[in-house]
Amino acid sequence: MKLVFRQYLSSLRERNELDVVLPDLLSELGFTVISRPTVGTRQYGVDVAAVGIDSDGKRKLFLFSIKQGDLTRADWDGNPQALRSSINDILDVYIPTRIAKAHEKLDIVICLCFGGDIHEAVRDNVTQFTKQQSIGRISFQEWNGDYMAGLLVDGILREQLVDKTLRTSFQKAVAMVDEPDVAFTHFSALIRRLCAATDTSARQRATIVRQLHICLWVQFVWARDAGNVEGPYRASELAILQAWHLIRGDVAKNTKGAEEVSLAFNELVNLHFLIWEELIAKKILPFVNVQHAISVAVNSAAAVDVNLKLFEILGRIALRGLWLLWLNAGDTNLPDVRADWQSEKANELAQQIMLLIRNNQILLSPIADSQSIDISLALMFLTMQEQWQPGAANFAGSLAQRTTFAFRTHNKYPTINDDYRALLGHPREKTDAYREGETKGSTLFPLLSLWTSSLGEAESADYLASFDKKHLKHCNAQMWLPNQDSEEKLYLGDDRHGACLNNVPITHDGAKAMMMLEAECARKTAFDGLSAIRLGHWPIVALASRHYRLPLPPKLWLGLLRDARRKLDVVSSAPADNDEVAA
């Protein structure tokens, strides 16, 4: 175990990695962290400050200056960002001017913190310098990779991972990072066992979330070195959902323990974003403007593989966009439409989604009805940004045209079957009886009907209505709704919950379906009782839907369509200008 952590620490980068992990480690060791890394302000050499008990039993102020990897001669004293320069800033500025009054009488320990080792060529220089500067109440400690790996094994992961089964799951997840399915299987066992704890205090729950955070970091760093972070990405989604189920009761509280829990959970979510950047932003988004580049990169001769992977990518990108808008929105219980989102990143993601669709036309031909989940996420994200609503309308209209054409020609239309082997051979027969059996239910067709009619795609909406009358009499157009059991099962992946809203009408203007949904959602429902909704963390519901393959609850996106239809009515009822009247 120590070797696993040792390799992990040596691979951590200085910024946004080692300096993120260190405060969690200190907290679990009993330190009180009083200063964390900040962006945009000068820190005078101190990356992390904490108060704790030293090995001699005295309470002291620990000032950490962090460097990445091994400490070389250049890292020690070869540039303005070198460790010696940082320590000089601590001695000359931080200690005389930045220490709070409550801590000014404490002895000070300046900690040289790095994930690797000190090179022999610079060892004597470091030793001599620290010896000269150890004056009065100031002393020095070396926190290298080996020392911190020991703290991780014996400290933060001591209690739960002492279980042989958990240690084995963790080690296998790290060892198999180049086999994402295998790695995810082992890591998911670790996540579920850690989060299954009951009768815990807030402090214990914070510890569990920190353990998840550290373990996920280890797997991610090893996977990054191996060049395949698919396993950690899937594990990060599961970790967020399982951790939310564990800590949801702490989020609204104002206690010190609840604050620790919220901070630990926030770090876990930020790590998920970091993994997303490594997987999607670096490896996929740079190529969305090249025709068929992403489709070819799937590297499979089977069209179904390309289809499934492209829709999965679409859902992942759209979900990240929803997180960005949520972070930008502040306290909102449900998504809303704005013309002035202050998020350049979200706007850029919307443009990249449109490029991805334009250059990979397979995204207009879903093969499974469950892909309505990824489509919903994309339509939600685009619709929330007013300037991208025409793009959402075009996407929905094109899906309607392509999907109905595939149905009429018996050619890879959306089936209710999600089994991979079944999808490989779909459609096995080109008969009406077979087709009716594969489409006896649908969440996709009513979704497209609502979105096309609400966003002004009248031609596609009319066509869908006609298609429904002629070809879908056998099909139960439906929506999924949470029920009273959903709060306890949604975040854990137990699919034995929820209710089905049946026979959603598909009409040219979508009015009947909207009335049906408005009536269902007008009263207080189980959806409102979901902790992620009550506490204003609605992207977690979207994440649970995508990860566990549940259709998005209509109340999550109904307000977006309500707003779009209101604007559409205003435009259609506006008087014509003078030129049109004259014509």
Secondary structure, DSSP 8 states (H G I E B T S, - for coil): -HHHHHHHHHH--IIIIIHHHHHHHHHHTT-EEEE---SSS--TT-SEEEEEE-TTS-EEEEEEEEE-SSB-HHHHHSSTTSHHHHHHHIIIIIHHHTS-GGGTTSEEEEEEEESS-B-HHHHHHHHHHHHHH--TTEEEEEE-HHHHHHHIIIIITTTGGGSHHHHHHHHHHHHTTTSHHHHHHHHHHHHHHHHT--S--HHHHHHHHHHHHHHHHHHHHHHHHHT--HHHHHHHHHHHHHHHHHHTTTTT--SHHHHHHHHHHHHHHHHHHHHHIIIIITTTGGGTTSTTHHHHHT--S-HHHHHHHHHHHHHHHHHHHHHHHHHHH-S-SS---BS----HHHHHHHHHHHHHHHH-GGGGS-SBGGGHHHHHHHHHHHHHBGGGHHHHHHHHHHHHHHHHHHHHTTSS--BS---HHHHHH-SS--SHHHHHHHTSEESHHHHHHHHHHHTT-HHHHHHHHHHHHHH-TT-EE-EEE--TTHHHHTTTT--S--EEE------SS-HHHHHHHHHHHHS--HHHHSHHHHTT-THHHHHHHHHHT----HHHHHHHHHHHHHHHHHHHHS---HHHHH-
